[in-house]
Amino acid sequence: MSASVTDNGITARYEETGTERLLTFEREGATAAIAQNIDGYAMLKVRPSADGDELERYYGFDMALDHAAELLGVAAHDLPVPEPAEDMGM
């Protein structure tokens, strides 16, 4: 499954790989990613990119979005979230 949405100059892409649910953001060349295991019950990992090293783990989606927004230099409420990613977090 995959989905994408662009709003406020930010593109968000959601995809499911063999092992992860992955939400990536891109704004003016800057990127941030939030990953969770494919079963959807583990902590969220925030990375600078989809394949980057983990920066931090969070239980809550809101906290992960805050961190991703910080990496992009925007407010968390500016991040568009594709519908399939809305239930990420514990």
C-alpha positions in Angstrom: 0.0 0.0 0.0 1.2 3.5 -0.7 -0.2 7.0 -0.7 1.1 10.5 -1.0 -0.1 14.0 -0.4 1.4 17.5 -0.9 0.4 20.5 1.2 2.1 23.6 2.5 5.1 22.9 0.2 5.7 19.6 1.9 5.2 16.2 0.2 4.4 13.2 2.4 4.7 9.6 1.2 3.4 6.5 2.9 4.5 3.1 1.9 4.7 -0.4 3.4 7.8 -2.4 2.8 8.3 -6.1 3.8 9.3 -5.0 7.3 8.1 -1.4 7.9 5.4 1.1 7.6 7.3 4.2 6.4 6.2 7.8 6.3 8.6 10.2 4.6 8.5 14.0 4.2 10.3 16.2 1.8 10.5 20.0 1.8 12.9 22.1 -0.3 15.4 19.3 -0.4 15.2 18.5 3.3 13.8 15.1 4.3 12.6 13.3 7.4 11.1 9.9 7.9 9.0 8.0 10.5 9.1 4.2 10.5 7.2 1.6 12.4 7.3 -2.2 12.1 4.9 -3.7 9.6 2.6 -5.0 12.3 2.1 -1.4 13.6 2.7 -2.0 17.3 6.4 -1.0 17.9 7.7 2.4 18.8 8.1 4.9 16.0 11.7 5.6 14.7 12.5 9.1 13.4 15.2 9.2 10.8 16.7 12.0 8.6 15.7 10.0 5.6 14.0 6.7 4.8 17.2 4.7 4.9 19.0 7.0 7.4 20.2 6.1 10.9 17.6 6.3 13.7 17.7 9.6 15.6 15.1 8.9 18.3 12.2 6.6 19.2 8.7 7.6 20.3 5.5 5.9 21.5 3.3 8.7 20.2 2.7 9.7 16.6 2.4 13.4 17.7 5.9 13.4 19.2 7.4 11.7 16.1 5.7 14.3 13.9 7.1 17.1 16.1 10.6 15.8 15.6 10.1 15.3 11.8 8.8 18.8 11.6 11.8 20.1 13.4 14.1 18.4 10.9 12.2 20.2 8.1 12.1 23.5 9.9 8.3 23.7 10.0 5.5 23.3 12.6 4.1 19.8 13.1 0.6 21.0 12.1 2.0 21.9 8.7 2.9 18.3 7.9 0.4 16.6 5.6 -0.3 13.0 6.7 -1.7 10.5 4.1 -4.8 8.7 5.4 -3.1 5.2 5.7 -0.5 6.7 8.1 -3.0 8.4 10.4 -3.0 5.4 12.8 0.8 5.1 13.3 2.0 5.1 16.9 1.1 3.1 20.0 
